[in-house]
Amino acid sequence: MNIKEEIEDFVAFFIRDICRAWIEVGELEVAPLPADDEESVNSSSYLSVVLDFCDHFPSFLLEDLGRLPSSILGSYEDFYTFVNSVCLKILSLSEMDVLDALVLVGVLLMKIINMFLMVGCFRFLVAIPDIFLSVFNDHLIKPFLANGTFNSLKLYCDGFKENEFLQTLQVTNGRKIIEEAVDEEFVKITSSVDSPYQTVVDLMVMTNLVSNDSNLCTHCGENCLVNIPDFFATILLKSRSDKKVN
């Protein structure tokens, strides 16, 4: 397996395991992800530390995302641009090494995935793997390779779980960095919108009031359920449909 394939596998396992964990914990009405025949050596070494790390974050991020200008939900491109910009801002604000930055970007994307699953709107789920791969390949790949790639990540996660002081320090720093990054992108969007300010929550309420079509999402007004198979196909390395019966 070359490094490009290894990175794609890494991202797929990362997002797949996060989705599986939240679906199980939240008892969400989403089709369960099938288990793979074999687990990647990279898939379990960092999952628990990322989830533990995220548990320390307050609900401010979900609340902030709910206050977003509704204009970013106008198109895939608008949403992609905003979330990608926040990820890049995290990297620019962070003085941490590449592994810390990777965890912080993962935390942000996990929270966004969590928001989509909780509200039951799946319109832009398919953007998340693309954003993660773009940020990783364009901004993290060189330092990641220089730091020993996945072996270093496993050691980092093992050390993180065993070091209470490091956990406290990284959670405090990470919370501040993500909050600053999200706030800065809010300012950019709100200052560029000429029409009366309308939040994502406002839009959801309006859609809930006017939507009578049972096939349409009460949040985005579209049949966004059709995006779930594409999203799962993106993050699953071996789907049931790909397995041939001899």
C-alpha angles and dihedrals in degrees: 000000000000123000094259092056091044091054092048089051090048093053093044093052091044094055095036093054092045091052092046091051095049093044090053097042094045095041086227120185094244125120108265118250113249116244116247121242089240132017121232114244086234099051103076102031095080106021098088094046092050092049091046090049092051093050089068093058115097122229092265093104095055089045092050092049088051090056093053117128108266089231091082089063091057093093145356089253093055093049093044092050094051098047093042090051091052090051091051091047089054089055093048093048095044120092089184125110124264095272092054090048091050091053092048093051088048091051092053094048092045091054091050091049088048091052092052093049093046096050093040096235116130102173098119102024090110090062095065099073090045092052093047092050092046094051092043097048097040101041114011107036099086098047089040091056091044090055096056098268118235098359090060091047091055092049090047092053093045090051092046093054092049098044114073093183091053090049092053093046096047094044091051093047093042094051091052094047095049092045092051092047094050092045093052092052090048089058092051094051098042092049092052097050113095098183122080110291113263124176129216088250090054089052092049092052092049091048091049089055098048105034114097098157110104090205093060126083111248090221108046098018093233136101090259093162086085088071094064097078091048091049094049091045089055096052100037115083093194116026123186091248090059094055112094121212112224 
